Amino acid sequence: MKRFLVGALAFIGAMSVLFVMGLIALIVLASMSRPSVPSQLVLEMDLDRPLPEHVAEASLSSAFGEEPLTVRDVVDALEKAGDDSRVKSLLVRVGTSPGSPATTQEVRDAVKAFRAKGKKAVAFTDSFGEEGNGTSTYYFASVFDEIYMQPSGSLNILGIAFETPFARDALEKLGVKPQFDKRYEFKNAVNSYTEQGYTGPHLEATKQFTGSLFGQMVRGIAEERELTEDAVRALIDRAPLLATEAVENKLLDGLRYRDEVYAEQKKAAGDNAELLYMKKYLERAGRPHTSGDTIALVYAVGTVNRGKSDASPFGEQSLGSDSVSAALRKAVEDSRVKAILFRVDSPGGSYVASDTVRREVQRAREAGKPVIATMGTYAASGGYFVAMDADKIVAHPGTLTGSIGVYNGKFVTNGFWEKLGVNFETVSFGRNAMLTSTDAAYTPEEQARVDAELDRIYTDFTTRAAASRKMPLDKLQGLAKGRVWTGEDALTNGLVDALGGYPKALALAKEAAKIPADAAVRVEEYPRRKSPAEVLSSFLGETGDNSDDTSATALAMPWAPVVEAVRVVNELGVRMGVFEPQRGTLYAPVPEARW
């Protein structure tokens, strides 16, 4: 029987290897023959879901099917298409906005640059919101030359609202006591647990960044539709608008069905014009910035954690300090690299992990490699910490950044367990051995250690931020205290250097590297993205040569289902609030948005 089992397992292992090798062969063969770009085409985009900032290579999913269109994909495709005579126009079905205000602004700017090259851009939707809020979606569509909506649709430009839940009383009924401390009054990440409504500083900061975002959207719509800001605000206050009202007030160019809009655009592009999805165009035509001096692109996306970057089955990513630091070191060690674009999209996380990444940014500059940080949706708290030592920081007007502060603490759950009839007894050695236990509140000695830790982190954060921004410490501390700012306000306050996205950051990188503004450059992602075949083969259990090897994964094929199951359980635990925040947390979560 033992011999049979061994033989059966060996057979299964051999079949697994053959299966994977067969898939690799199929992928290689498929990649050898690709269709060409039509001689006349209408570039098409079906925007039915928000665009991810970056797609991680953390599971076999990246080897099967087509990866989703990312923010950078859209920016690159529109830049390439703007100079391609085969591309006659852009046609986008706007089912939703590209994402957050900052993401929407990145893509909006790319459409605007495409139009500036003499290319036409047309947007179509069946409705700008039916039961939901369509303000952000319309804000994106307003940058197009023409906007058409199905006659049965409506224009739900309702404005912007942030909803924040407060659960202190609910937790008290459950016998759970939140025991959190923060530095300082604007560090509102834990207020949902410790308060039953907005505090004065919490309300002040939320009103400020909400008003800033709303003003940006109003100005953007007014500029593109040639209306006054007062007129746009009045229309928003009247919304939802009927389809005919939207046309009468110059928010739409007409009411048409999809077949009418698409047929008209194909006809305008030429008798033999074809539609081609943006992702397909990018695969066939190639990206811009593929020759010349090399500019490295390093991503720092997700909640900041110690260890390696990871992605959950739900698509959420973590910014692992080991992975991002190794990528920065690779870029520094590569003699071809003249500068580094550091793309940060993170609401924060671990203080220690944030400092690990910040150190590598500092070392890159000391090695003579300029670093330009470009901020996405968030670069707040730990997300700001990792970026603040860059030579220049670029943010979108709608980026949420700053939140220079810290919190830590725990949920004391002994009351909850008492309600269930569960009693915990403890044997411990060490005066503060129970400091992290959820079964007891802090003792006076433990509270003193917690306060000392918070003070040390806050002092370190603000001192380093003041030095990196070349700002007096007292001025920086006036902008800190955990307060979140939009990129627009951060520029005014000196926390960032410029507004824009990838193109602006690339221009600053060339300037810092003393590369002529009109010179061609090669933008290369670090670490190099694996091919589908490499992703598959890495699951056979390959490991790197050393700790700086960013190309390997430690995930072995037989354990893949187990690891994925663990990820699912972990993600569900986080979503249900079962797992606690890390100690010394630099985090700036944002309340649920309606726009």
C-alpha positions in Angstrom: 0.0 0.0 0.0 2.8 2.4 0.9 4.5 1.7 -2.5 1.2 2.4 -4.2 0.7 5.7 -2.4 4.2 6.9 -3.2 3.7 5.9 -6.9 0.4 7.7 -7.0 1.8 10.9 -5.6 4.7 10.7 -7.9 2.3 10.3 -10.9 0.2 13.3 -9.7 3.3 15.4 -9.3 4.6 14.5 -12.8 1.1 15.3 -14.3 1.1 18.7 -12.5 4.5 19.5 -14.0 3.4 18.4 -17.5 0.2 20.4 -17.2 2.1 23.6 -16.2 4.7 23.1 -18.9 1.9 22.6 -21.5 0.3 25.9 -20.4 3.6 27.6 -20.7 4.1 26.3 -24.2 0.6 27.4 -25.3 1.2 30.9 -23.9 4.5 31.2 -25.7 3.0 30.0 -29.0 0.0 32.4 -28.6 2.4 35.3 -28.1 4.4 34.6 -31.2 1.6 35.7 -33.6 -0.4 38.8 -32.8 -2.8 40.7 -35.0 -1.7 44.1 -36.3 -3.2 47.5 -35.7 -5.9 48.4 -38.3 -5.0 51.2 -40.7 -8.0 53.3 -39.6 -9.4 52.8 -36.1 -11.5 54.3 -33.4 -9.9 53.6 -30.0 -12.5 52.2 -27.8 -12.8 51.9 -24.0 -15.6 50.3 -22.1 -15.3 51.8 -18.6 -17.6 49.5 -16.6 -15.5 49.4 -13.4 -12.9 51.6 -11.7 -9.4 51.2 -12.9 -6.8 49.6 -10.6 -3.6 51.5 -10.0 -1.5 48.4 -10.4 -2.0 44.7 -10.9 0.2 42.6 -8.6 1.7 39.3 -9.7 0.7 37.4 -6.5 -1.3 34.4 -7.9 -1.9 32.3 -11.0 -4.7 34.7 -12.0 -2.1 36.9 -13.7 -1.3 34.0 -16.0 -4.8 33.3 -17.2 -6.9 35.6 -19.3 -6.3 39.3 -19.8 -5.2 41.5 -17.0 -7.5 44.5 -16.3 -6.7 47.9 -17.8 -4.7 50.0 -15.3 -4.4 53.7 -14.8 -0.9 53.7 -16.4 -2.2 51.6 -19.3 -4.8 54.3 -20.2 -2.3 57.1 -19.9 0.2 55.3 -22.1 -2.4 54.2 -24.7 -3.7 57.7 -25.1 -0.2 59.2 -25.3 0.7 56.6 -28.0 -2.6 57.0 -29.8 -2.3 60.8 -29.9 0.7 60.5 -32.2 -0.6 57.6 -34.2 -2.1 58.6 -37.5 -4.1 55.4 -37.7 -6.1 56.4 -34.6 -8.9 58.8 -35.7 -10.8 59.3 -32.5 -11.5 58.0 -29.0 -14.9 56.5 -28.0 -15.6 55.7 -24.4 -18.7 54.1 -22.9 -18.8 55.7 -19.5 -20.5 53.2 -17.2 -18.7 54.6 -14.1 -15.8 57.0 -13.3 -12.2 55.8 -13.6 -12.1 55.7 -9.8 -11.3 58.1 -7.0 -11.1 61.9 -7.7 -7.3 61.6 -8.2 -7.6 58.6 -10.6 -10.3 60.4 -12.5 -8.1 63.5 -12.8 -5.2 61.3 -14.1 -7.3 59.9 -16.9 -9.1 63.2 -17.5 -5.7 64.8 -18.1 -4.7 62.0 -20.5 -7.9 62.6 -22.5 -7.2 66.3 -22.6 -3.7 65.7 -23.9 -5.1 63.4 -26.5 -7.5 66.1 -27.7 -4.7 68.7 -27.7 -3.0 66.7 -30.5 -6.1 67.3 -32.7 -7.9 64.0 -31.9 -11.6 63.9 -31.2 -12.9 62.2 -28.0 -16.6 61.2 -27.6 -18.3 59.8 -24.4 -21.5 57.8 -24.3 -23.5 56.4 -21.4 -26.9 55.0 -20.9 -27.3 57.1 -17.7 -25.2 59.1 -15.4 -26.4 57.2 -12.4 -29.9 55.6 -12.1 -30.3 55.1 -8.4 -26.8 56.1 -7.5 -24.7 59.3 -7.6 -23.2 60.1 -11.0 -21.2 63.2 -10.1 -17.7 61.7 -10.5 -18.7 59.9 -13.6 -20.0 63.1 -15.2 -17.0 65.0 -14.1 -14.9 62.5 -16.1 -17.1 62.7 -19.1 -17.1 66.5 -19.2 -13.5 66.5 -20.6 -14.7 64.9 -23.9 -15.5 66.9 -27.0 -19.0 65.4 -27.1 -21.2 63.7 -24.5 -24.2 61.6 -25.5 -26.7 59.8 -23.2 -29.5 57.4 -23.9 -32.9 59.2 -24.0 -34.2 57.2 -21.0 -31.2 58.1 -18.8 -30.9 60.8 -16.2 -28.1 63.1 -14.9 -27.6 62.4 -11.2 -24.9 65.0 -10.5 -25.9 65.2 -6.8 -22.6 66.5 -5.4 -20.2 64.9 -2.9 -20.9 63.3 0.4 -18.7 61.4 2.9 -20.4 59.1 5.4 -18.6 58.1 8.5 -20.0 55.4 10.9 -19.4 55.8 14.6 -19.8 52.6 16.7 -18.7 53.5 20.3 -22.1 52.9 21.8 -22.6 49.6 19.8 -19.2 48.4 21.0 -20.1 49.3 24.6 -23.3 47.2 24.3 -21.1 44.3 23.2 -18.8 44.8 26.2 -15.9 45.9 24.0 -13.9 49.0 25.0 -11.7 50.7 22.4 -8.5 51.8 24.0 -6.6 53.9 21.5 -4.3 56.8 21.7 -3.2 59.2 18.9 -1.0 62.1 18.0 -2.9 64.4 17.6 -6.5 65.7 17.4 -6.8 65.4 13.6 -5.7 61.7 13.6 -9.2 60.5 13.1 -8.6 56.9 12.0 -9.9 55.4 15.3 -12.8 57.9 15.9 -15.3 55.4 14.4 -14.5 53.2 17.4 -14.0 55.8 20.1 -16.6 58.4 19.3 -20.3 58.5 18.5 -20.1 61.5 16.2 -17.6 64.0 14.6 -15.3 65.8 17.0 -14.5 69.4 16.1 -11.2 68.7 14.4 -12.6 65.6 12.6 -15.5 67.7 11.2 -13.1 70.6 10.3 -10.8 68.4 8.3 -13.6 66.4 6.6 -15.3 69.6 5.5 -12.1 71.0 4.2 -11.1 68.1 2.0 -14.7 67.5 0.8 -15.1 71.1 -0.1 -11.8 71.1 -1.9 -12.8 68.0 -4.0 -16.2 69.5 -4.8 -14.7 72.8 -5.9 -12.3 70.9 -8.2 -15.2 69.0 -9.9 -17.3 72.2 -10.3 -14.3 74.0 -11.9 -13.5 71.1 -14.2 -17.1 70.8 -15.4 -17.5 74.6 -15.8 -14.3 74.9 -17.8 -15.0 72.1 -20.2 -18.7 72.8 -20.8 -18.1 76.6 -21.0 -20.4 77.4 -18.1 -19.9 79.5 -15.0 -19.1 77.8 -11.7 -22.3 79.3 -10.2 -24.3 77.8 -13.0 -22.8 74.4 -12.4 -23.4 74.6 -8.7 -27.1 75.6 -9.4 -27.5 72.6 -11.7 -26.1 70.3 -9.1 -28.5 71.6 -6.5 -31.4 70.9 -8.9 -30.3 67.4 -9.7 -31.2 64.7 -10.6 -31.8 66.3 -13.9 -34.0 64.8 -16.6 -32.3 64.0 -19.9 -33.9 67.0 -21.7 -33.0 69.3 -18.9 -29.4 68.2 -19.2 -29.3 69.0 -22.9 -31.1 72.3 -22.5 -28.5 73.4 -19.9 -25.5 72.4 -22.1 -24.4 69.4 -20.0 -25.0 67.0 -22.8 -24.6 67.3 -26.6 -27.5 65.1 -27.4 -29.7 62.1 -26.6 -28.8 59.0 -28.6 -28.6 55.3 -28.3 -25.4 53.3 -28.4 -25.8 52.1 -32.0 -26.3 55.6 -33.2 -23.3 57.0 -31.5 -21.0 54.1 -32.5 -22.1 54.1 -36.1 -21.6 57.8 -36.4 -18.0 57.7 -35.0 -17.0 54.8 -37.2 -18.4 56.6 -40.3 -16.5 59.8 -39.3 -13.2 57.8 -39.0 -13.4 56.4 -42.5 -15.2 53.7 -44.6 -12.9 50.9 -43.4 -12.4 52.1 -39.8 -12.6 49.5 -37.0 -13.1 49.7 -33.3 -10.2 48.5 -31.2 -10.2 48.2 -27.4 -7.5 50.2 -25.7 -5.9 47.2 -24.1 -5.6 45.5 -27.5 -4.2 48.6 -29.1 -1.5 48.9 -26.4 -0.5 45.3 -26.8 -0.2 45.6 -30.6 1.1 49.2 -30.9 3.4 49.1 -27.9 3.9 51.6 -25.2 5.5 55.0 -25.5 8.9 55.6 -23.8 10.7 52.5 -24.9 14.0 53.9 -26.0 16.7 56.3 -24.7 18.0 56.8 -21.1 16.2 54.6 -18.6 13.8 56.0 -16.0 12.8 53.3 -13.4 9.2 53.0 -12.3 8.6 51.5 -8.8 5.2 51.0 -7.4 4.2 51.3 -3.7 0.6 50.3 -3.6 -1.6 49.3 -0.7 -1.5 49.2 3.1 2.1 49.4 4.3 3.2 46.1 6.0 6.5 44.6 7.0 7.7 41.8 4.7 6.8 41.1 1.1 4.1 42.7 -1.0 1.0 40.6 -1.5 -2.5 40.7 -3.1 -5.7 39.2 -1.7 -8.2 37.1 -3.8 -10.4 40.2 -3.5 -7.9 42.3 -5.5 -6.6 44.4 -2.6 -2.9 44.8 -2.3 -0.4 45.3 0.5 2.8 47.4 0.2 5.5 45.1 1.6 8.5 47.0 2.8 10.9 44.2 1.8 9.6 44.0 -1.8 9.4 47.8 -2.4 12.8 48.3 -0.8 14.4 45.6 -3.0 12.9 47.1 -6.1 14.4 50.5 -5.2 17.8 48.9 -4.6 17.6 47.2 -8.0 16.9 50.5 -9.7 19.8 52.1 -7.9 22.2 49.3 -8.8 21.3 49.4 -12.5 23.8 51.7 -14.2 21.3 52.4 -17.0 18.8 54.0 -14.6 19.1 57.8 -14.5 16.2 58.6 -12.2 13.3 56.8 -10.4 9.6 57.4 -10.6 8.1 56.3 -7.3 4.4 55.8 -7.7 2.7 55.8 -4.2 -0.9 54.9 -3.7 -1.3 54.0 0.0 -3.4 55.2 3.0 -0.5 54.1 5.3 0.1 51.3 7.7 3.2 50.2 9.7 5.5 52.8 11.0 8.5 50.5 10.9 7.8 49.3 7.4 7.2 52.9 6.2 10.6 53.9 7.6 12.3 50.9 5.8 11.0 52.1 2.5 11.8 55.8 3.3 15.4 54.7 4.0 15.8 53.2 0.5 14.5 56.4 -1.1 17.1 58.3 0.9 19.8 55.9 -0.1 18.8 56.2 -3.8 19.3 60.0 -3.7 22.6 59.6 -1.9 23.7 57.3 -4.7 23.0 60.0 -7.2 19.6 58.6 -8.5 17.0 61.4 -8.3 13.6 60.1 -7.0 10.3 61.7 -8.1 7.3 60.6 -6.0 4.0 60.6 -7.9 0.9 60.2 -5.7 -2.3 58.4 -6.7 -5.5 58.2 -4.8 -3.9 58.3 -1.4 -0.4 59.0 -0.1 -1.4 59.7 3.4 0.2 58.9 6.8 2.6 56.0 6.1 2.0 56.7 2.4 3.3 60.3 2.9 6.2 58.9 5.1 7.6 56.7 2.3 7.4 59.6 -0.2 8.6 62.6 1.8 12.3 62.1 1.2 11.9 62.2 -2.6 13.6 65.0 -4.6 10.1 66.2 -5.7 6.6 65.1 -4.8 3.8 65.3 -7.4 0.1 64.9 -6.4 -3.2 65.2 -8.2 -5.5 68.0 -6.9 -7.7 65.2 -5.6 -5.1 63.1 -3.9 -5.6 62.7 -0.2 -2.3 63.1 1.5 -0.6 64.4 4.7 -2.2 62.8 7.8 1.2 63.3 9.5 0.5 61.6 12.8 0.2 58.2 14.5 -2.1 56.0 16.6 -2.0 52.7 18.3 -4.0 50.8 20.8 -6.3 47.8 21.2 -9.9 46.6 21.8 -10.4 45.5 25.4 -12.8 42.5 25.1 -13.0 41.0 28.6 -16.5 42.5 29.0 -17.6 40.8 25.8 -16.3 37.4 26.9 -18.0 37.8 30.3 -21.3 38.2 28.5 -20.7 34.9 26.8 -19.6 33.2 30.0 -16.0 32.8 29.0 -13.3 33.5 31.5 -9.6 34.0 30.7 -6.9 33.4 33.3 -3.3 34.4 32.8 0.1 33.4 34.0 2.8 35.9 32.9 6.3 37.0 33.7 7.3 40.6 32.9 5.6 43.7 34.3 4.2 44.6 30.9 3.7 41.1 29.4 0.0 41.8 29.0 0.4 45.1 27.2 -0.9 43.8 23.8 -3.5 41.5 25.4 -7.1 42.3 24.6 -8.2 40.8 27.9 -7.2 43.7 30.0 -6.9 47.5 29.8 -3.5 49.2 30.0 -2.0 49.5 33.5 -0.5 52.9 34.3 3.0 51.6 33.5 1.8 50.2 30.2 0.0 53.4 29.3 3.2 55.3 30.0 5.1 53.0 27.5 2.4 53.5 24.9 2.6 57.3 25.3 6.3 57.2 25.0 6.1 55.2 21.8 3.6 57.5 20.3 5.6 60.6 21.2 8.8 59.1 19.7 7.1 58.2 16.4 5.3 61.6 16.1 8.6 63.4 16.8 10.4 61.3 14.2 7.7 61.8 11.6 7.4 65.5 12.0 11.1 66.1 12.3 11.9 64.2 9.1 9.0 65.7 7.2 10.1 69.2 8.2 13.7 68.5 7.0 12.6 66.9 3.7 10.2 69.8 3.0 12.9 72.4 4.1 10.3 73.8 6.5 10.5 75.1 10.1 9.4 72.4 12.5 6.8 74.5 14.1 5.2 75.3 10.7 5.2 71.6 9.7 3.7 70.6 13.1 0.9 73.1 12.4 0.1 71.2 9.2 0.5 67.8 10.9 -1.5 66.5 13.9 -2.8 63.7 11.7 -4.7 66.1 9.4 -5.6 64.9 5.8 -5.3 67.4 3.0 -6.1 67.2 -0.7 -3.2 67.6 -3.1 -4.5 71.0 -4.0 -4.3 72.2 -0.4 -1.1 70.3 0.1 0.6 72.3 -2.6 -0.6 75.5 -1.0 0.8 74.3 2.3 4.2 73.2 0.9 3.7 69.5 1.5 4.0 68.7 -2.2 5.9 70.3 -5.1 3.6 70.1 -8.1 0.2 69.0 -9.3 -0.2 66.4 -12.0 0.3 62.7 -12.7 2.7 60.4 -14.6 3.5 62.9 -17.4 4.4 65.7 -14.9 6.5 63.3 -12.8 8.3 62.1 -15.8 9.1 65.6 -16.9 10.5 66.4 -13.4 12.5 63.1 -13.5 14.1 64.1 -16.8 14.9 67.5 -15.4 16.5 66.1 -12.2 18.5 63.6 -14.3 19.7 66.4 -16.6 18.0 64.8 -19.6 16.7 67.2 -22.2 13.0 67.8 -22.0 12.4 66.7 -25.6 14.7 63.6 -25.4 13.2 60.1 -25.7 13.4 58.0 -22.5 12.7 54.4 -21.6 10.4 53.9 -18.6 11.0 50.5 -17.2 9.1 49.0 -14.2 11.1 47.5 -11.4 11.0 44.7 -10.6 10.5 43.6 -14.2 7.1 42.2 -14.7 7.1 38.4 -15.3 5.7 37.0 -18.5 2.7 34.7 -18.0 5.0 31.7 -18.6 7.3 32.9 -15.8 4.4 33.4 -13.4 3.3 29.8 -14.0 6.8 28.4 -13.7 7.5 30.3 -10.5 4.6 28.4 -8.8 6.7 25.2 -9.2 8.7 26.4 -6.1 11.5 28.6 -7.4 13.2 30.8 -4.8 15.5 33.8 -5.3 19.3 33.7 -5.2 19.4 36.2 -2.3 17.3 38.7 -0.4 17.6 41.3 -3.2 16.1 38.9 -5.8 12.7 40.4 -6.6 12.0 38.0 -9.4 11.0 34.8 -7.5 8.2 33.7 -5.3 8.3 31.4 -2.3 4.9 29.9 -3.2 5.2 26.2 -4.1 2.7 24.5 -6.4 1.3 21.9 -4.0 0.6 24.5 -1.4 -1.1 27.1 -3.7 -4.7 26.1 -2.7 -3.9 26.2 1.0 -2.2 29.6 0.7 -5.1 31.0 -1.3 -7.5 29.7 1.4 -5.5 31.4 4.1 -5.6 34.6 2.2 -9.4 34.4 1.9 -9.8 33.8 5.7 -7.4 36.6 6.5 -9.2 39.1 4.2 -12.6 38.2 5.6 -11.1 38.7 9.1 -9.9 42.2 8.2 -13.2 43.1 6.6 -15.2 41.9 9.7 -12.9 43.8 12.0 -11.6 40.6 13.7 -7.9 41.5 13.3 -6.5 44.5 15.2 -4.5 47.5 13.8 -0.8 47.2 14.1 1.1 49.0 16.8 2.6 52.4 15.8 0.2 52.7 12.9 0.5 55.5 10.4 -2.9 55.1 8.7 -5.4 57.5 7.2 -8.6 55.7 6.2 -11.3 57.8 4.5 -15.0 57.6 5.3 -17.3 56.0 2.7 -17.7 58.4 -0.3 -20.7 59.2 -2.4 -20.0 61.2 -5.5 
